[in-house]
Structures are given as structure tokens and as C-alpha cells.
Amino acid sequence: MPDKAAQDDAPKQLLIGDRLRAAREATAIPLEKIASDLLLDPGVLEHLEAEEFAELGAPVFVRGHLRKYAMRLGLPADELVELYHRDHDLPQGLPIVNESLAFTQKKRRGWLLVLLLLIAVAA
């Protein structure tokens, strides 16, 4: 006899592609029309529904297409992206390093030092 907890979790365990396909079919809007609305090739949506993520390129592209498609279908985009990360052992997010800001601050300090030296020489 199936476990009650397993039955309760069944809807949550649907694959990403199955959820996308089911939501699209529930709208009764053809895949080609949705692809046109999203300015995507229908093949991209087909790959998402088939979970052929490698066909879509780097994970950054998969996340973008997945998020865009999920939002169009009214699905929780962040949840699907999180599932994609978890199922494919991808890091949740990389730290953003703003090197240009650090460089600008160092550069500003250098100019300040030059300005102080010029004032000292002029005095």
C-alpha cells in the first residue's frame, strides 16, 4: 500500500518539463503561439518540456528560457529554476564582484594623493 506522505508529495515531484507541458496544455494555446509571444523558436520550448537542457546551451540560457516560459504560463518561475539547479547540481548563485567599483576607489585615492602633493609643493 502506498505511503500517505509519498502521495501528498506526488504533485511536487513532477518533473520540470511535465509541469511546463501540463500548464501549456491547460491554457489550450499552441506551443507555436507561446513561442511567438516570447520571441523564441518553438524548439526551445520543446527542449524545455523534454528536459533536454543541454540542447539550450549554458545554464544561464536555460535559466532565462525557463523563467520566461514559466512566467508566461503562470507557474512559479523561481521554484522551477531552483528545481533545475537542484536536479543538475548547479550552484544557486555566484557572488557578484564589482571589480570596476574597487578599481575606481583605488584610482580616486591615487588622485587624492597626487592633489595633496601638488598642494604641498605649491605651498
VMD Tcl script that builds the backbone (N, CA, C; Angstrom):
set m [mol new atoms 369]
animate dup $m
set s [atomselect $m all]
$s set {name element resname resid chain x y z} {
  {N N MET 1 A 0.843 -1.180 0.000}
  {CA C MET 1 A 0.000 0.000 0.000}
  {C C MET 1 A 0.888 1.243 0.000}
  {N N PRO 2 A 0.598 2.240 -0.866}
  {CA C PRO 2 A 1.439 3.425 -0.953}
  {C C PRO 2 A 1.412 4.243 0.326}
  {N N ASP 3 A 2.535 4.827 0.625}
  {CA C ASP 3 A 2.695 5.677 1.796}
  {C C ASP 3 A 1.909 6.977 1.604}
  {N N LYS 4 A 1.207 7.433 2.654}
  {CA C LYS 4 A 0.398 8.655 2.589}
  {C C LYS 4 A 1.281 9.874 2.302}
  {N N ALA 5 A 2.446 9.941 2.925}
  {CA C ALA 5 A 3.350 11.069 2.707}
  {C C ALA 5 A 3.819 11.108 1.260}
  {N N ALA 6 A 4.080 9.943 0.683}
  {CA C ALA 6 A 4.516 9.884 -0.709}
  {C C ALA 6 A 3.411 10.380 -1.633}
  {N N GLN 7 A 2.158 10.058 -1.304}
  {CA C GLN 7 A 1.041 10.523 -2.117}
  {C C GLN 7 A 0.894 12.040 -2.020}
  {N N ASP 8 A 1.089 12.593 -0.835}
  {CA C ASP 8 A 0.977 14.035 -0.649}
  {C C ASP 8 A 2.050 14.784 -1.426}
  {N N ASP 9 A 3.238 14.175 -1.566}
  {CA C ASP 9 A 4.345 14.818 -2.257}
  {C C ASP 9 A 4.293 14.605 -3.763}
  {N N ALA 10 A 3.418 13.764 -4.247}
  {CA C ALA 10 A 3.391 13.416 -5.664}
  {C C ALA 10 A 3.306 14.632 -6.582}
  {N N PRO 11 A 2.409 15.603 -6.360}
  {CA C PRO 11 A 2.355 16.741 -7.268}
  {C C PRO 11 A 3.640 17.563 -7.264}
  {N N LYS 12 A 4.318 17.608 -6.133}
  {CA C LYS 12 A 5.548 18.381 -6.038}
  {C C LYS 12 A 6.693 17.705 -6.781}
  {N N GLN 13 A 6.583 16.400 -7.028}
  {CA C GLN 13 A 7.665 15.650 -7.633}
  {C C GLN 13 A 7.587 15.617 -9.158}
  {N N LEU 14 A 6.598 16.285 -9.752}
  {CA C LEU 14 A 6.521 16.327 -11.202}
  {C C LEU 14 A 7.801 16.941 -11.751}
  {N N LEU 15 A 8.239 16.412 -12.849}
  {CA C LEU 15 A 9.428 16.951 -13.488}
  {C C LEU 15 A 9.135 18.339 -14.047}
  {N N ILE 16 A 10.185 19.106 -14.223}
  {CA C ILE 16 A 10.040 20.465 -14.735}
  {C C ILE 16 A 9.305 20.453 -16.070}
  {N N GLY 17 A 9.755 19.606 -16.976}
  {CA C GLY 17 A 9.141 19.540 -18.300}
  {C C GLY 17 A 7.681 19.149 -18.250}
  {N N ASP 18 A 7.347 18.214 -17.357}
  {CA C ASP 18 A 5.947 17.795 -17.215}
  {C C ASP 18 A 5.080 18.944 -16.720}
  {N N ARG 19 A 5.615 19.714 -15.792}
  {CA C ARG 19 A 4.853 20.857 -15.266}
  {C C ARG 19 A 4.631 21.903 -16.351}
  {N N LEU 20 A 5.673 22.166 -17.133}
  {CA C LEU 20 A 5.543 23.136 -18.215}
  {C C LEU 20 A 4.512 22.670 -19.243}
  {N N ARG 21 A 4.636 21.423 -19.648}
  {CA C ARG 21 A 3.728 20.876 -20.661}
  {C C ARG 21 A 2.283 20.888 -20.161}
  {N N ALA 22 A 2.072 20.441 -18.927}
  {CA C ALA 22 A 0.717 20.399 -18.366}
  {C C ALA 22 A 0.109 21.800 -18.296}
  {N N ALA 23 A 0.908 22.773 -17.889}
  {CA C ALA 23 A 0.401 24.147 -17.798}
  {C C ALA 23 A 0.078 24.694 -19.186}
  {N N ARG 24 A 0.936 24.398 -20.162}
  {CA C ARG 24 A 0.675 24.873 -21.524}
  {C C ARG 24 A -0.583 24.232 -22.081}
  {N N GLU 25 A -0.722 22.925 -21.890}
  {CA C GLU 25 A -1.900 22.228 -22.396}
  {C C GLU 25 A -3.173 22.720 -21.711}
  {N N ALA 26 A -3.061 23.105 -20.451}
  {CA C ALA 26 A -4.225 23.624 -19.726}
  {C C ALA 26 A -4.693 24.962 -20.300}
  {N N THR 27 A -3.765 25.717 -20.884}
  {CA C THR 27 A -4.143 27.004 -21.482}
  {C C THR 27 A -4.776 26.823 -22.852}
  {N N ALA 28 A -4.562 25.671 -23.473}
  {CA C ALA 28 A -5.059 25.376 -24.825}
  {C C ALA 28 A -4.476 26.328 -25.870}
  {N N ILE 29 A -3.359 26.946 -25.550}
  {CA C ILE 29 A -2.669 27.812 -26.512}
  {C C ILE 29 A -1.579 26.976 -27.177}
  {N N PRO 30 A -1.518 26.978 -28.498}
  {CA C PRO 30 A -0.491 26.186 -29.183}
  {C C PRO 30 A 0.925 26.617 -28.796}
  {N N LEU 31 A 1.813 25.659 -28.765}
  {CA C LEU 31 A 3.207 25.911 -28.421}
  {C C LEU 31 A 3.799 26.976 -29.337}
  {N N GLU 32 A 3.457 26.927 -30.612}
  {CA C GLU 32 A 3.997 27.886 -31.579}
  {C C GLU 32 A 3.567 29.318 -31.244}
  {N N LYS 33 A 2.347 29.485 -30.774}
  {CA C LYS 33 A 1.847 30.816 -30.407}
  {C C LYS 33 A 2.596 31.348 -29.186}
  {N N ILE 34 A 2.802 30.493 -28.195}
  {CA C ILE 34 A 3.542 30.919 -26.998}
  {C C ILE 34 A 4.976 31.269 -27.374}
  {N N ALA 35 A 5.587 30.438 -28.226}
  {CA C ALA 35 A 6.958 30.708 -28.669}
  {C C ALA 35 A 7.019 32.058 -29.376}
  {N N SER 36 A 6.044 32.337 -30.211}
  {CA C SER 36 A 5.991 33.618 -30.918}
  {C C SER 36 A 5.840 34.775 -29.931}
  {N N ASP 37 A 4.979 34.612 -28.940}
  {CA C ASP 37 A 4.780 35.650 -27.921}
  {C C ASP 37 A 6.071 35.940 -27.158}
  {N N LEU 38 A 6.855 34.886 -26.924}
  {CA C LEU 38 A 8.096 35.023 -26.153}
  {C C LEU 38 A 9.303 35.345 -27.030}
  {N N LEU 39 A 9.056 35.452 -28.342}
  {CA C LEU 39 A 10.130 35.702 -29.312}
  {C C LEU 39 A 11.192 34.608 -29.261}
  {N N LEU 40 A 10.727 33.369 -29.140}
  {CA C LEU 40 A 11.611 32.210 -29.095}
  {C C LEU 40 A 11.262 31.252 -30.220}
  {N N ASP 41 A 12.224 30.441 -30.588}
  {CA C ASP 41 A 11.976 29.363 -31.530}
  {C C ASP 41 A 11.162 28.295 -30.797}
  {N N PRO 42 A 10.154 27.697 -31.442}
  {CA C PRO 42 A 9.373 26.652 -30.769}
  {C C PRO 42 A 10.239 25.500 -30.254}
  {N N GLY 43 A 11.362 25.258 -30.915}
  {CA C GLY 43 A 12.269 24.200 -30.475}
  {C C GLY 43 A 12.796 24.421 -29.068}
  {N N VAL 44 A 12.968 25.675 -28.681}
  {CA C VAL 44 A 13.443 25.988 -27.326}
  {C C VAL 44 A 12.433 25.487 -26.303}
  {N N LEU 45 A 11.159 25.766 -26.556}
  {CA C LEU 45 A 10.118 25.327 -25.626}
  {C C LEU 45 A 9.991 23.804 -25.634}
  {N N GLU 46 A 10.162 23.203 -26.803}
  {CA C GLU 46 A 10.118 21.740 -26.888}
  {C C GLU 46 A 11.248 21.123 -26.075}
  {N N HIS 47 A 12.441 21.721 -26.154}
  {CA C HIS 47 A 13.581 21.220 -25.367}
  {C C HIS 47 A 13.318 21.379 -23.870}
  {N N LEU 48 A 12.711 22.487 -23.472}
  {CA C LEU 48 A 12.389 22.675 -22.055}
  {C C LEU 48 A 11.399 21.617 -21.584}
  {N N GLU 49 A 10.366 21.379 -22.372}
  {CA C GLU 49 A 9.353 20.398 -21.980}
  {C C GLU 49 A 9.909 18.979 -21.972}
  {N N ALA 50 A 10.897 18.715 -22.825}
  {CA C ALA 50 A 11.518 17.388 -22.871}
  {C C ALA 50 A 12.687 17.289 -21.892}
  {N N GLU 51 A 12.977 18.374 -21.202}
  {CA C GLU 51 A 14.111 18.464 -20.272}
  {C C GLU 51 A 15.433 18.148 -20.956}
  {N N GLU 52 A 15.565 18.594 -22.172}
  {CA C GLU 52 A 16.808 18.466 -22.934}
  {C C GLU 52 A 17.580 19.777 -22.780}
  {N N PHE 53 A 17.974 20.044 -21.558}
  {CA C PHE 53 A 18.575 21.327 -21.231}
  {C C PHE 53 A 19.928 21.542 -21.905}
  {N N ALA 54 A 20.666 20.471 -22.140}
  {CA C ALA 54 A 21.975 20.599 -22.776}
  {C C ALA 54 A 21.848 21.172 -24.187}
  {N N GLU 55 A 20.703 20.968 -24.815}
  {CA C GLU 55 A 20.475 21.477 -26.167}
  {C C GLU 55 A 20.308 22.997 -26.190}
  {N N LEU 56 A 20.111 23.592 -25.031}
  {CA C LEU 56 A 19.844 25.028 -24.951}
  {C C LEU 56 A 21.081 25.849 -24.623}
  {N N GLY 57 A 22.206 25.191 -24.448}
  {CA C GLY 57 A 23.439 25.917 -24.174}
  {C C GLY 57 A 23.760 25.992 -22.693}
  {N N ALA 58 A 24.452 27.044 -22.334}
  {CA C ALA 58 A 24.916 27.234 -20.959}
  {C C ALA 58 A 23.736 27.377 -19.995}
  {N N PRO 59 A 23.954 27.019 -18.728}
  {CA C PRO 59 A 22.884 27.129 -17.732}
  {C C PRO 59 A 22.244 28.511 -17.653}
  {N N VAL 60 A 22.997 29.553 -17.943}
  {CA C VAL 60 A 22.420 30.898 -17.882}
  {C C VAL 60 A 21.294 31.040 -18.905}
  {N N PHE 61 A 21.443 30.416 -20.068}
  {CA C PHE 61 A 20.393 30.478 -21.085}
  {C C PHE 61 A 19.200 29.621 -20.685}
  {N N VAL 62 A 19.490 28.454 -20.127}
  {CA C VAL 62 A 18.409 27.572 -19.675}
  {C C VAL 62 A 17.577 28.291 -18.621}
  {N N ARG 63 A 18.248 28.913 -17.644}
  {CA C ARG 63 A 17.524 29.641 -16.591}
  {C C ARG 63 A 16.651 30.745 -17.185}
  {N N GLY 64 A 17.201 31.490 -18.122}
  {CA C GLY 64 A 16.443 32.577 -18.730}
  {C C GLY 64 A 15.217 32.084 -19.474}
  {N N HIS 65 A 15.401 31.054 -20.304}
  {CA C HIS 65 A 14.273 30.500 -21.055}
  {C C HIS 65 A 13.247 29.878 -20.110}
  {N N LEU 66 A 13.738 29.171 -19.116}
  {CA C LEU 66 A 12.850 28.512 -18.160}
  {C C LEU 66 A 12.023 29.545 -17.391}
  {N N ARG 67 A 12.676 30.581 -16.929}
  {CA C ARG 67 A 11.992 31.638 -16.174}
  {C C ARG 67 A 10.935 32.327 -17.052}
  {N N LYS 68 A 11.314 32.653 -18.271}
  {CA C LYS 68 A 10.418 33.347 -19.197}
  {C C LYS 68 A 9.188 32.490 -19.523}
  {N N TYR 69 A 9.416 31.215 -19.806}
  {CA C TYR 69 A 8.331 30.299 -20.165}
  {C C TYR 69 A 7.411 30.071 -18.963}
  {N N ALA 70 A 7.999 29.860 -17.799}
  {CA C ALA 70 A 7.197 29.630 -16.590}
  {C C ALA 70 A 6.323 30.842 -16.285}
  {N N MET 71 A 6.884 32.023 -16.388}
  {CA C MET 71 A 6.111 33.236 -16.114}
  {C C MET 71 A 4.960 33.375 -17.109}
  {N N ARG 72 A 5.210 33.054 -18.362}
  {CA C ARG 72 A 4.160 33.146 -19.392}
  {C C ARG 72 A 3.016 32.191 -19.086}
  {N N LEU 73 A 3.353 31.035 -18.496}
  {CA C LEU 73 A 2.340 30.030 -18.182}
  {C C LEU 73 A 1.704 30.236 -16.808}
  {N N GLY 74 A 2.199 31.211 -16.057}
  {CA C GLY 74 A 1.656 31.465 -14.723}
  {C C GLY 74 A 2.181 30.510 -13.664}
  {N N LEU 75 A 3.324 29.901 -13.943}
  {CA C LEU 75 A 3.952 28.992 -12.974}
  {C C LEU 75 A 4.962 29.769 -12.139}
  {N N PRO 76 A 5.301 29.260 -10.950}
  {CA C PRO 76 A 6.303 29.933 -10.109}
  {C C PRO 76 A 7.704 29.772 -10.708}
  {N N ALA 77 A 8.159 30.793 -11.398}
  {CA C ALA 77 A 9.430 30.729 -12.120}
  {C C ALA 77 A 10.606 30.434 -11.194}
  {N N ASP 78 A 10.656 31.104 -10.049}
  {CA C ASP 78 A 11.781 30.898 -9.132}
  {C C ASP 78 A 11.846 29.456 -8.645}
  {N N GLU 79 A 10.693 28.872 -8.398}
  {CA C GLU 79 A 10.648 27.481 -7.936}
  {C C GLU 79 A 11.172 26.534 -9.011}
  {N N LEU 80 A 10.798 26.758 -10.259}
  {CA C LEU 80 A 11.264 25.890 -11.341}
  {C C LEU 80 A 12.765 26.053 -11.576}
  {N N VAL 81 A 13.250 27.273 -11.488}
  {CA C VAL 81 A 14.690 27.499 -11.643}
  {C C VAL 81 A 15.444 26.817 -10.507}
  {N N GLU 82 A 14.900 26.898 -9.303}
  {CA C GLU 82 A 15.521 26.227 -8.153}
  {C C GLU 82 A 15.557 24.711 -8.367}
  {N N LEU 83 A 14.469 24.151 -8.891}
  {CA C LEU 83 A 14.441 22.713 -9.199}
  {C C LEU 83 A 15.493 22.372 -10.245}
  {N N TYR 84 A 15.617 23.212 -11.249}
  {CA C TYR 84 A 16.631 22.994 -12.288}
  {C C TYR 84 A 18.025 22.970 -11.666}
  {N N HIS 85 A 18.301 23.922 -10.790}
  {CA C HIS 85 A 19.606 23.967 -10.124}
  {C C HIS 85 A 19.831 22.711 -9.284}
  {N N ARG 86 A 18.835 22.340 -8.509}
  {CA C ARG 86 A 18.966 21.180 -7.626}
  {C C ARG 86 A 19.146 19.888 -8.422}
  {N N ASP 87 A 18.343 19.709 -9.455}
  {CA C ASP 87 A 18.392 18.478 -10.240}
  {C C ASP 87 A 19.659 18.351 -11.069}
  {N N HIS 88 A 20.336 19.455 -11.330}
  {CA C HIS 88 A 21.533 19.422 -12.169}
  {C C HIS 88 A 22.790 19.830 -11.410}
  {N N ASP 89 A 22.715 19.823 -10.092}
  {CA C ASP 89 A 23.861 20.131 -9.224}
  {C C ASP 89 A 24.568 21.426 -9.623}
  {N N LEU 90 A 23.787 22.459 -9.856}
  {CA C LEU 90 A 24.348 23.759 -10.198}
  {C C LEU 90 A 24.349 24.637 -8.956}
  {N N PRO 91 A 25.329 25.524 -8.836}
  {CA C PRO 91 A 25.332 26.428 -7.684}
  {C C PRO 91 A 24.132 27.360 -7.752}
  {N N GLN 92 A 23.576 27.711 -6.603}
  {CA C GLN 92 A 22.398 28.576 -6.551}
  {C C GLN 92 A 22.699 29.965 -7.094}
  {N N GLY 93 A 23.841 30.460 -6.809}
  {CA C GLY 93 A 24.194 31.786 -7.303}
  {C C GLY 93 A 25.656 32.045 -7.032}
  {N N LEU 94 A 26.254 32.788 -7.887}
  {CA C LEU 94 A 27.650 33.119 -7.704}
  {C C LEU 94 A 27.739 34.523 -7.124}
  {N N PRO 95 A 28.738 34.758 -6.290}
  {CA C PRO 95 A 28.874 36.102 -5.737}
  {C C PRO 95 A 29.191 37.097 -6.851}
  {N N ILE 96 A 28.606 38.252 -6.751}
  {CA C ILE 96 A 28.859 39.290 -7.738}
  {C C ILE 96 A 29.974 40.166 -7.206}
  {N N VAL 97 A 31.031 40.250 -7.968}
  {CA C VAL 97 A 32.175 41.052 -7.578}
  {C C VAL 97 A 32.213 42.251 -8.509}
  {N N ASN 98 A 32.144 43.404 -7.938}
  {CA C ASN 98 A 32.164 44.615 -8.740}
  {C C ASN 98 A 33.589 45.144 -8.764}
  {N N GLU 99 A 34.375 44.606 -9.694}
  {CA C GLU 99 A 35.782 44.985 -9.776}
  {C C GLU 99 A 35.943 46.434 -10.202}
  {N N SER 100 A 35.061 46.908 -11.055}
  {CA C SER 100 A 35.203 48.277 -11.537}
  {C C SER 100 A 35.043 49.280 -10.398}
  {N N LEU 101 A 34.158 48.991 -9.441}
  {CA C LEU 101 A 33.975 49.876 -8.301}
  {C C LEU 101 A 35.238 49.900 -7.445}
  {N N ALA 102 A 35.815 48.728 -7.195}
  {CA C ALA 102 A 37.035 48.661 -6.395}
  {C C ALA 102 A 38.167 49.409 -7.098}
  {N N PHE 103 A 38.268 49.248 -8.413}
  {CA C PHE 103 A 39.305 49.930 -9.173}
  {C C PHE 103 A 39.101 51.440 -9.109}
  {N N THR 104 A 37.868 51.896 -9.234}
  {CA C THR 104 A 37.565 53.325 -9.190}
  {C C THR 104 A 37.944 53.919 -7.842}
  {N N GLN 105 A 37.673 53.195 -6.760}
  {CA C GLN 105 A 38.008 53.709 -5.434}
  {C C GLN 105 A 39.520 53.819 -5.267}
  {N N LYS 106 A 40.272 52.839 -5.766}
  {CA C LYS 106 A 41.735 52.906 -5.677}
  {C C LYS 106 A 42.263 54.052 -6.528}
  {N N LYS 107 A 41.676 54.204 -7.705}
  {CA C LYS 107 A 42.101 55.262 -8.607}
  {C C LYS 107 A 41.835 56.632 -7.978}
  {N N ARG 108 A 40.689 56.770 -7.322}
  {CA C ARG 108 A 40.325 58.031 -6.675}
  {C C ARG 108 A 41.330 58.362 -5.570}
  {N N ARG 109 A 41.744 57.356 -4.810}
  {CA C ARG 109 A 42.725 57.587 -3.738}
  {C C ARG 109 A 44.058 58.055 -4.318}
  {N N GLY 110 A 44.424 57.509 -5.464}
  {CA C GLY 110 A 45.674 57.903 -6.117}
  {C C GLY 110 A 45.644 59.364 -6.526}
  {N N TRP 111 A 44.534 59.811 -7.103}
  {CA C TRP 111 A 44.405 61.211 -7.493}
  {C C TRP 111 A 44.411 62.131 -6.282}
  {N N LEU 112 A 43.824 61.691 -5.208}
  {CA C LEU 112 A 43.809 62.489 -3.987}
  {C C LEU 112 A 45.238 62.683 -3.474}
  {N N LEU 113 A 46.030 61.627 -3.526}
  {CA C LEU 113 A 47.424 61.708 -3.091}
  {C C LEU 113 A 48.205 62.673 -3.981}
  {N N VAL 114 A 48.010 62.590 -5.291}
  {CA C VAL 114 A 48.689 63.496 -6.223}
  {C C VAL 114 A 48.272 64.940 -5.945}
  {N N LEU 115 A 46.996 65.171 -5.720}
  {CA C LEU 115 A 46.496 66.516 -5.440}
  {C C LEU 115 A 47.116 67.070 -4.158}
  {N N LEU 116 A 47.191 66.253 -3.116}
  {CA C LEU 116 A 47.798 66.699 -1.856}
  {C C LEU 116 A 49.278 67.028 -2.041}
  {N N LEU 117 A 49.988 66.231 -2.835}
  {CA C LEU 117 A 51.404 66.509 -3.097}
  {C C LEU 117 A 51.573 67.819 -3.860}
  {N N LEU 118 A 50.705 68.072 -4.836}
  {CA C LEU 118 A 50.786 69.330 -5.590}
  {C C LEU 118 A 50.522 70.531 -4.686}
  {N N ILE 119 A 49.569 70.401 -3.790}
  {CA C ILE 119 A 49.274 71.490 -2.849}
  {C C ILE 119 A 50.466 71.721 -1.929}
  {N N ALA 120 A 51.084 70.634 -1.471}
  {CA C ALA 120 A 52.244 70.755 -0.577}
  {C C ALA 120 A 53.413 71.419 -1.302}
  {N N VAL 121 A 53.636 71.061 -2.558}
  {CA C VAL 121 A 54.734 71.653 -3.331}
  {C C VAL 121 A 54.446 73.130 -3.608}
  {N N ALA 122 A 53.214 73.458 -3.909}
  {CA C ALA 122 A 52.838 74.842 -4.216}
  {C C ALA 122 A 52.916 75.732 -2.974}
  {N N ALA 123 A 52.774 75.172 -1.809}
  {CA C ALA 123 A 52.772 75.971 -0.584}
  {C C ALA 123 A 54.145 76.282 -0.148}
}
mol reanalyze $m
mol bondsrecalc $m
mol representation Tube
mol addrep $m
